[in-house]
Amino acid sequence: MQNFDAHRLRFVTTVQTTIELNEHQGSAIRGALFHALRNRFCGNRDAPGCAACPLVATCPVATLVSTLRPGSTRGRDVPRPYTIQPPIGRGEKGRIENGEWRMMEGGRVVFRYQPGERFEFGLTLYAQALQLFPYVVLAAKTFEHEGIGRRMQRDDGRWRRGVLTIQEVWAENPLTGEQHPVMTRDDQMVRVPDAPVTHVQVCQYAGEFITHHASRITLRFLTPARIIERGRLVKPAQFRFQPLFQRLMERLEALSRDFSDTPLHFEDPKALIEAAGRVRLVENHLTWEELRSYSTRRRKESPTSGLLGRVTLEAEDWSPFLVWLAWGQFVHVGKNAVKGNGWYGVE
């Protein structure tokens, strides 16, 4: 993990025409980014997919749009080297920090952003994927004319997605408080992000918890965490620390193996998993968020439901876990992480 880092970007935009996003906002952002990357940079549009394309090994964006990575020992099981950080939260009476949400038929929620409103989202790139950063920014710029979210009928009678204008892009490091402009209103020249979250910083952050000798920590899930244990979804009443930590171990191993030159190998994974099984659940304030996302590429829905809320956990010694839990705040955990699921904070 020594050369593994995370580069968090924050996109600040202004809505130009009304934007509507389904309840899983991260899925909508990721879907728009996928299509923008493929439409703008694909050099072989006749191929049915990346797996069948002879150019996949040299394609600059295949890593961002496909789970296929030539040369990987895991083949199609390679994770995508980025995650979306969607807008989060609902307020009272249908209001959120920016925009509003409203209930649709069937109990579904739609988030609506009106012209002139501010719309922010984040995207985190991992390790070697930073070299693909220019493609991400150029793809996001297509939101300004191709739009994002649900198609809506406009005043001219045509059905179109809402469009926005990207005002600023910032590179941010929540651990150090660093903020560096990548692109600003006054200077549209794009700069390489320069505020990486590094393994040294994460170890220092985790060390601060350990020096306080705290026996309890709280995990707050900001987006649905979809955790699988023995083929079954972990629901609020069945939550335990061990399966969550196992999924996090697997994700960190996969990301570091495929996108850095210092892959992570846990010294004694069996003993670490057994120790995770001894972590006690003190308070459980989790709920189950029932969500589905729609893929225009596959033309079908898929479940993205998961755990929301917070849990307080107790352990005699957190030192074996805290570095990896701290990393989990940036890589997310569980299924659909690329769409923004499994985003949590440690308190």
SULPE-V817681 format. One line per field, one symbol per residue. ss: DSSP state (a for helix, b for strand, c for the rest). phi: phi as a letter, one per 20 degrees, with the letter a starting at -180 (. if undefined). burial: I if it has 9 or more other C-alpha atoms within 8 Angstrom, else O. A space follows every 10 residues. Layout:
ss->???
phi->???
burial->???
This chain:
ss->ccccbbbbbb bbbbbcccbb bbccaaaaaa aaaaaaaaaa acccccccca aacccccccc caaaaccccc ccccaaaccc cbbbbccccc caaabccccb bbbcaaacbb bbbccccbbb bbbbbbaaaa aaaaaaaaaa aaaacccbbb bbbcccccbb bbcbbbbbbb bbbccccbbb bbbccccccc ccccccbbaa aaaaaaaaaa accccbbbbb bbbbbbcbbc cbbccaaacc aaaaaaaaaa aaaaaaaaac ccccccccaa aaaaaacccb bbbbbbbbbc cbbbbccccb bbbccbbbbb bbbbcccccc caaaaaaaaa acccbcaaac cccbbbc
phi->.gdebcdedc edcdfdcgdc dfgeffffff fffgfffffe dfebffffaf feefegfdff dgfedceecg nffdlfefff ebcedfgcnc dflmecgcnb cbedfnnedc edcegnfecc bdbdddlffg feggffffff ffffcenbnf fcfefeneeb ffdccfebcc eccffdnfbc febcgecefe dfgbbfedff ffffffffff felfeccddd eecgddddcl ncfeegfdfc fgffffffgf fffffffecb ecfecffcff fffffffefe eecccecdee ccdddffela ebfcfaecob cdccbfbegf dfgffffgfd dmbnfmffeo fmeccdc
burial->IOIIIIIIII IIIIIIIIII IIIIIIIIII IIIIOIIIOO OIOOOOOOOI OOIOOIOOIO IIIIIIIIIO OOOOIOOIOI IIIIIIOOOI OOOIIIOIII IIOOOOOOII IIIIIOIIII IIIIIIIOII OIIOIIOOII IIIIOOIIII IIIOOOOOOI IIIIIIIIII IIIOOOOOII IIIIOOOOOO OOIOIIIIIO IIIOIIOOII OOOOIOIIII IIIIIIIIOO OOOIIIOOOO IIIIIIIIIO IIIIIIIIII OIIIOOOOOO OIIIOIIOIO IOOIOIOIIO IIIOIOOOOO OOOIIIIIII IIIIIOOIOO OIIIIIIIII IIIIIIIIII IIIIIIO
